[in-house]
Amino acid sequence: MFKFKKEQWIGIDSEKIWEFFSDPNNLGKIMPPEMGIEVKGIVAHRISAGQIIEYKVRVPILGRKKWVTEIKEISKTSFTDIQKVGPYKSWEHKHTVKAEREGTRLIDEIQYELPLGILGKIGNKWLVTRSLEKIFGYRMVAIGKLFGQEKSNLMGEND
């Protein structure tokens, strides 16, 4: 099991950030264009526990793939989605929107497994971790632009 964690601080009220992140239709606004993410079908503008969301996404090496997630848990400040169908053996992503003085801390904690045994472990270091770093780097800038914030920062750890 691999872990990946990123935190971003942004000087915007947590309720506005939560409203944005709790709408699955906004995902494409914060993902790199080369991923070609597309939400399939009609999706409610607010997530709910048990909700299934289907995407099409371009995955490095694998090409365009179907990715189906389920909103597993939801609270006032966080939600967790799990992969039902997709490129990972398993994927669990907890999104936390934490109110702080003069802003909001976004915390993303991902636990995942890759298929292919030892090849998956090698691929994690050279491909998956780099892809996740790129995605979250892009996302940090995109969120800043969407909310009119030039000042935000990104911190992270992974193994």
Helices and strands as residue ranges (DSSP letters): E 2-10, H 14-21, G 24-29, G 33-35, E 38-40, E 52-59, E 63-74, E 78-85, E 90-100, E 103-113, H 117-123, I 124-128, H 129-146, E 152-158
